[in-house]
Amino acid sequence: MKVDGSKEGLLFVGLNQDHSCFACGDEKGVRIFNCDPVRQLHRHDFDKGIGHIEMLFRCCYLALVGGGVTPAWNTNKVVVWEDQIQQAVCEIESSAPVISVKLKRDRIVIVTLNELYIYTLTQHPKLLLCYTTSPNPRALVQLCTTSSLLVFPSLDKGQVSLVNIAEDSQAQMRMIPAHMSTLAILTLNMQGTMLATASEKGTLVRIFDTQTCLLLYELRRGNNRAQIHSVAFNRLSTLLTLTSDSKTLHIFALDGKSKSRSVTKHALPNAEPSICCFGSEENTVIVISATGFYYKIRWNEKGETFKEEQFKFLMMTDD
């Protein structure tokens, strides 16, 4: 999640692939936090801005892009940083500013406004594939680390492209006509078998089977327009949560009913952009806001919710 206008100099907040950690980029460098329970694990000061960070699970490799007032690097460059030895192990330059990066153990995907570039994740990266997208300022790209499935906006409005980028794949592309309006959210479950989508209208979330491209669920967030900030599945793909600028956290049960309203919801303190995921404990959701706050929300069998934890995580230091 790109952060604009933060008083604390925060530029980026993002989760790793299994939601066990989140990373922050600011005007000074990189901070890594354990997600649940929340604690700062590491900080590296570059004395310059980091505008995007992609973690590779909990290992020492980070894909970094410069940002802010004084970027650590040209924003056309991606630096793969090995934190254990405190140095860059490879660099990739693009012809346009990089707005996002995705990693799996053998691939790196570089996202620009109108194109995706897939490279080998090696000391000397090799360009494998390139795709043109519709204008993609939200950097809507998802890469499954188990199945090599890559999803991104197609050239046609509201349509999603799906392609397998494994080495032995023929890279045959499939399409899902997900919405009539411009896409605002793309989220895969951890297994890569389900894809959640939302449009800029923000009233519905649709969930598709990535093998058949068939619609599985249509979940109504509300009747009024809203900007959906974040969508996440739980590990078993039996629940889905989302945050939006309606100042509400929604939780849906994926119980086989194709259409459903949220089973419970929780009022958030403001409409600031945020990312969300399910906590390590049952019936908990973590919300991390662009203003530097961490919230842990719990709900009970009656659907009643309460805020269990609240921290200003930017004030934390290493253990």
C-alpha positions as CSV (number, residue, x, y, z in Angstrom):
1,M,0.0,0.0,0.0
2,K,1.5,3.3,-1.1
3,V,1.2,6.0,1.5
4,D,0.8,9.7,0.6
5,G,1.2,12.7,2.8
6,S,2.2,10.9,6.0
7,K,3.3,13.2,8.8
8,E,5.7,10.5,10.0
9,G,7.4,10.1,6.6
10,L,5.7,6.7,6.0
11,L,5.8,5.9,2.3
12,F,4.7,2.2,2.1
13,V,3.2,-0.6,4.1
14,G,2.8,-4.2,2.9
15,L,2.3,-7.7,4.1
16,N,4.5,-10.7,3.2
17,Q,3.1,-13.7,1.4
18,D,1.8,-15.6,4.5
19,H,0.8,-12.5,6.5
20,S,3.2,-13.3,9.3
21,C,5.1,-10.0,8.8
22,F,4.6,-6.6,7.4
23,A,7.2,-4.1,6.1
24,C,7.3,-0.3,6.1
25,G,9.3,2.0,3.9
26,D,9.8,5.6,5.0
27,E,12.0,8.6,4.2
28,K,14.9,6.9,6.1
29,G,14.8,3.2,5.1
30,V,13.1,-0.1,6.0
31,R,11.3,-1.5,9.0
32,I,10.1,-5.1,9.4
33,F,7.4,-6.1,12.0
34,N,6.0,-9.4,13.2
35,C,2.3,-9.2,12.5
36,D,0.7,-11.1,15.4
37,P,1.8,-10.5,18.0
38,V,3.1,-7.1,16.7
39,R,6.7,-6.3,17.4
40,Q,9.5,-4.6,15.4
41,L,11.9,-7.3,14.2
42,H,14.5,-5.2,12.3
43,R,15.3,-1.7,11.0
44,H,17.8,-0.7,8.3
45,D,18.5,3.0,7.7
46,F,19.6,4.0,4.2
47,D,19.1,7.7,5.1
48,K,17.1,7.9,2.0
49,G,13.5,7.0,1.0
50,I,12.1,3.5,0.3
51,G,8.8,3.7,-1.6
52,H,8.1,-0.1,-2.0
53,I,9.2,-3.3,-0.3
54,E,8.4,-6.8,-1.2
55,M,9.4,-9.5,1.3
56,L,10.0,-13.2,0.4
57,F,8.1,-14.8,3.3
58,R,10.4,-14.4,6.4
59,C,13.8,-14.9,4.6
60,C,16.5,-12.2,4.3
61,Y,15.7,-11.2,0.7
62,L,13.8,-7.9,0.1
63,A,13.0,-6.3,-3.2
64,L,13.3,-2.5,-2.7
65,V,12.3,0.5,-4.8
66,G,13.3,4.1,-4.0
67,G,10.7,6.7,-3.1
68,G,9.9,9.8,-1.2
69,V,11.7,13.2,-1.3
70,T,15.1,11.7,-1.6
71,P,14.8,8.2,-3.1
72,A,17.5,5.6,-2.1
73,W,17.7,4.7,-5.8
74,N,16.2,5.9,-9.1
75,T,12.6,4.9,-9.1
76,N,13.1,2.9,-12.3
77,K,15.4,0.5,-10.4
78,V,14.6,-2.6,-8.3
79,V,17.3,-3.6,-5.9
80,V,17.2,-7.1,-4.4
81,W,18.7,-6.7,-0.9
82,E,20.1,-9.5,1.2
83,D,19.6,-8.2,4.8
84,Q,21.9,-10.9,6.3
85,I,25.0,-9.6,4.5
86,Q,23.7,-6.0,4.3
87,Q,24.2,-5.6,0.5
88,A,22.4,-5.7,-2.8
89,V,22.7,-9.1,-4.6
90,C,21.1,-8.0,-7.9
91,E,19.5,-5.0,-9.6
92,I,17.0,-4.6,-12.4
93,E,16.4,-1.4,-14.3
94,S,13.1,-0.6,-16.0
95,S,12.3,2.0,-18.8
96,A,9.5,3.4,-16.6
97,P,9.1,4.0,-12.8
98,V,8.4,0.8,-10.9
99,I,5.2,0.9,-8.9
100,S,5.2,-2.6,-7.4
101,V,7.3,-5.8,-7.2
102,K,6.2,-9.4,-6.6
103,L,8.5,-12.2,-5.5
104,K,8.5,-16.0,-5.3
105,R,11.6,-18.2,-4.8
106,D,12.5,-18.3,-8.5
107,R,10.7,-15.3,-10.1
108,I,10.6,-11.5,-9.7
109,V,7.7,-9.6,-11.3
110,I,8.3,-5.9,-11.9
111,V,5.2,-3.7,-12.3
112,T,5.0,-0.4,-14.1
113,L,2.0,1.7,-15.0
114,N,1.3,-0.2,-18.3
115,E,3.5,-3.3,-18.2
116,L,4.7,-6.3,-16.3
117,Y,8.1,-7.9,-16.6
118,I,8.9,-11.4,-15.3
119,Y,12.5,-12.2,-14.5
120,T,14.4,-15.1,-13.0
121,L,15.3,-14.4,-9.4
122,T,19.0,-15.0,-9.8
123,Q,22.2,-13.1,-9.4
124,H,21.9,-12.2,-13.1
125,P,18.2,-11.9,-13.7
126,K,16.9,-13.1,-17.1
127,L,13.8,-11.5,-18.7
128,L,11.3,-14.3,-19.4
129,L,8.0,-12.6,-20.2
130,C,6.5,-9.2,-20.7
131,Y,2.8,-8.3,-20.6
132,T,0.9,-5.0,-21.4
133,T,-1.9,-4.0,-19.1
134,S,-4.5,-1.4,-19.0
135,P,-3.3,1.7,-17.0
136,N,-2.7,0.2,-13.5
137,P,-2.0,3.0,-11.0
138,R,-3.1,0.8,-8.1
139,A,-0.5,-1.8,-9.1
140,L,-3.1,-4.6,-9.1
141,V,-0.9,-7.6,-9.5
142,Q,-1.0,-10.9,-7.5
143,L,1.5,-13.8,-7.7
144,C,0.8,-17.1,-6.1
145,T,4.0,-18.5,-4.5
146,T,2.8,-22.1,-4.7
147,S,1.3,-22.4,-8.2
148,S,3.1,-19.7,-10.1
149,L,-0.2,-18.1,-11.1
150,L,0.0,-14.5,-12.0
151,V,-3.1,-12.3,-12.2
152,F,-3.3,-8.7,-13.5
153,P,-5.7,-6.3,-15.2
154,S,-6.3,-7.0,-18.9
155,L,-6.4,-4.3,-21.6
156,D,-10.2,-4.4,-21.4
157,K,-11.9,-2.6,-18.5
158,G,-12.9,-4.8,-15.6
159,Q,-11.3,-7.9,-17.1
160,V,-8.6,-10.0,-15.3
161,S,-5.8,-11.9,-17.0
162,L,-4.5,-15.2,-15.5
163,V,-1.2,-16.8,-16.6
164,N,1.1,-19.5,-15.2
165,I,4.7,-18.2,-15.2
166,A,6.3,-21.5,-14.2
167,E,9.4,-22.5,-16.2
168,D,7.7,-25.4,-17.9
169,S,4.5,-23.5,-18.7
170,Q,3.4,-22.4,-22.2
171,A,2.1,-19.2,-20.6
172,Q,-1.4,-19.6,-22.0
173,M,-3.5,-16.7,-20.9
174,R,-7.0,-16.9,-19.6
175,M,-9.5,-14.1,-19.0
176,I,-12.2,-13.4,-16.4
177,P,-14.7,-10.6,-17.2
178,A,-15.0,-9.7,-13.5
179,H,-16.7,-6.3,-13.6
180,M,-18.2,-3.6,-15.9
181,S,-16.2,-0.9,-14.1
182,T,-12.4,-0.4,-13.6
183,L,-10.8,-2.9,-11.3
184,A,-9.8,-1.6,-7.8
185,I,-8.8,-4.9,-6.0
186,L,-7.3,-8.2,-7.0
187,T,-6.5,-10.8,-4.2
188,L,-5.5,-14.4,-4.4
189,N,-6.0,-16.9,-1.6
190,M,-2.7,-18.5,-0.4
191,Q,-3.3,-21.7,-2.5
192,G,-4.0,-19.7,-5.7
193,T,-7.4,-21.4,-6.2
194,M,-9.6,-18.4,-5.6
195,L,-9.4,-14.8,-6.8
196,A,-11.3,-12.0,-5.2
197,T,-12.0,-8.9,-7.2
198,A,-13.7,-5.5,-6.7
199,S,-14.3,-2.6,-9.0
200,E,-14.0,1.1,-8.3
201,K,-17.7,1.2,-7.3
202,G,-16.8,-0.9,-4.3
203,T,-20.3,-2.3,-3.6
204,L,-19.5,-6.0,-4.5
205,V,-16.7,-8.4,-4.1
206,R,-16.7,-11.3,-6.5
207,I,-14.7,-14.5,-6.0
208,F,-13.8,-16.7,-8.9
209,D,-12.3,-20.2,-9.2
210,T,-8.9,-19.7,-10.9
211,Q,-9.0,-23.1,-12.6
212,T,-12.5,-22.8,-14.2
213,C,-12.8,-19.0,-14.1
214,L,-16.3,-19.5,-12.9
215,L,-17.9,-17.2,-10.3
216,L,-18.1,-18.8,-6.8
217,Y,-19.4,-16.0,-4.6
218,E,-20.8,-12.5,-4.9
219,L,-20.4,-10.6,-1.6
220,R,-22.2,-7.3,-1.0
221,R,-20.2,-4.8,1.0
222,G,-23.0,-2.2,0.8
223,N,-25.2,-0.2,-1.5
224,N,-23.2,3.0,-1.5
225,R,-20.0,3.5,-3.5
226,A,-16.8,3.1,-1.5
227,Q,-13.1,2.7,-2.2
228,I,-12.1,-0.8,-1.0
229,H,-8.6,-0.6,0.4
230,S,-7.7,-4.2,1.1
231,V,-9.2,-7.7,0.8
232,A,-7.8,-10.9,2.4
233,F,-8.7,-14.6,2.7
234,N,-8.0,-16.7,5.8
235,R,-5.6,-19.7,5.5
236,L,-8.4,-22.1,4.8
237,S,-10.3,-19.8,2.5
238,T,-13.4,-20.1,4.6
239,L,-13.5,-16.4,5.5
240,L,-12.8,-13.1,3.7
241,T,-12.2,-9.7,5.3
242,L,-12.0,-6.2,3.7
243,T,-11.5,-2.6,4.7
244,S,-12.7,0.5,2.8
245,D,-13.1,4.2,3.1
246,S,-16.6,3.6,4.6
247,K,-14.7,3.3,7.9
248,T,-15.9,-0.3,8.3
249,L,-14.1,-3.7,8.5
250,H,-16.3,-6.4,7.0
251,I,-15.9,-10.2,7.5
252,F,-17.7,-12.7,5.2
253,A,-18.2,-16.4,5.6
254,L,-17.4,-18.4,2.5
255,D,-19.9,-21.2,3.3
256,G,-21.0,-22.3,-0.1
257,K,-23.8,-19.7,-0.5
258,S,-23.1,-17.8,-3.6
259,K,-24.6,-14.5,-2.4
260,S,-24.2,-13.2,1.2
261,R,-23.9,-10.1,3.3
262,S,-21.1,-9.8,5.7
263,V,-21.5,-12.0,8.8
264,T,-20.1,-9.3,11.0
265,K,-18.5,-5.8,10.8
266,H,-16.5,-3.5,12.9
267,A,-16.3,0.3,12.9
268,L,-12.8,1.7,12.3
269,P,-11.7,5.0,13.7
270,N,-11.2,6.7,10.3
271,A,-11.3,6.2,6.6
272,E,-7.6,6.2,6.0
273,P,-6.2,3.6,3.7
274,S,-5.3,0.3,5.4
275,I,-4.3,-3.3,4.8
276,C,-5.9,-6.2,6.6
277,C,-5.4,-9.9,7.2
278,F,-6.5,-12.6,9.6
279,G,-4.6,-13.0,12.8
280,S,-2.8,-16.0,14.1
281,E,-5.6,-16.6,16.6
282,E,-9.1,-17.8,15.6
283,N,-11.7,-15.0,15.1
284,T,-9.2,-12.2,14.8
285,V,-8.4,-9.7,12.1
286,I,-5.4,-7.4,11.9
287,V,-5.7,-3.9,10.4
288,I,-2.6,-1.8,9.6
289,S,-3.4,1.8,8.7
290,A,-1.5,4.4,6.6
291,T,-1.4,6.6,9.7
292,G,0.9,4.1,11.5
293,F,-1.7,2.4,13.7
294,Y,-2.1,-1.4,14.3
295,Y,-5.5,-2.8,15.3
296,K,-6.4,-6.3,16.4
297,I,-10.1,-7.0,16.1
298,R,-11.8,-10.0,17.6
299,W,-15.4,-11.3,17.2
300,N,-17.4,-13.9,19.1
301,E,-20.0,-16.5,18.1
302,K,-22.7,-13.9,18.2
303,G,-20.9,-11.7,15.7
304,E,-20.1,-9.1,18.3
305,T,-16.7,-7.4,17.7
306,F,-14.3,-5.5,19.9
307,K,-10.9,-3.9,19.5
308,E,-8.5,-6.1,21.4
309,E,-5.2,-4.2,20.7
310,Q,-4.2,-0.8,19.4
311,F,-0.6,0.3,18.9
312,K,1.2,3.2,17.1
313,F,3.6,0.7,15.5
314,L,5.9,3.5,14.2
315,M,6.8,4.2,17.9
316,M,8.1,0.7,18.4
317,T,11.8,-0.3,18.5
318,D,13.6,-3.6,18.0
319,D,13.3,-6.3,20.7
